[in-house]
């Protein structure tokens, strides 16, 4: 793969990860994959599965998800069976970013495969449901536009940034 930085050039605007804005949908620690998408819906096509997101936590929540939403959770996001279908359903529902204190094994990879940015921050609890969030991967920060709180993105290595540019770039 040819990276502009390796050639001594800057990354063009067309190659950058766009700044993303959206309302937060926040959860505590240990939000499991079956909590995101109950196992009984995992075999559905992603667009159909998206209508059943969080069905066992709040049966009407999927209908209230706005396109461009940012899922925020604590530690251990995505544990359990069905993490790939859960990530695909989140993407189909219009989520653009997944923010957590930590991810279960492979859930972050499933998010990337679904073209979602799986980002880690130290204190996701500063983002509350309904608050507006701005995610600037190129600057390495997530801001809560409602409260003014900012969090640096902890897992944003150059390799991760390249993957996000490939998945989310224009």
C-alpha positions, 0 to 999 in steps of 0.5 A: 500500500502506498501512503502519502506520508511515506512519499514525504507528502501530506495527506490530501483532504480527500484522503482524510477521515471526515469530522463526524458529528452525531448524538450519543447513545450511551451505555455502561460497562459490559454491553455485550454483543447479544445486548446490542443485537439479540442472538435470535436476530443475528441471522437476519440481513443487517438492514433487517437486524438493525430494526431489532437493535437493543430489543431486549434492553428497550424494545422501542430503542431501534426506532429512535436511533438517528442516522449519524449516531455515536454509540458510547459504552464503557469497558468490555464492549461487544463480548459474547457471541454474535459480535460481527452481526451486531457490528453490521446491524449498528452500521446499517442503523446509521451509527458512524462511530463506536466509542468505548473504554475497551473492546472485547476481543475482535469486536473492534475489528468487526466494527472496522469491517462494517465501516464503523470507527471503533475508538477508545477513550479513558472516560466515556462517561462524559458522553451522555445519551442525546448529547452532541458529539464531534469526532475528529480522528485526524486531530485525535479527539472526541468532543462533547459539544453539549458539555465542552468535555474533550477526550483524546482518542487512545487507540489512534495509532498511525496504522489505525488512522490509515485503516480509518482513512481507507474505511471512512475517507471520502 
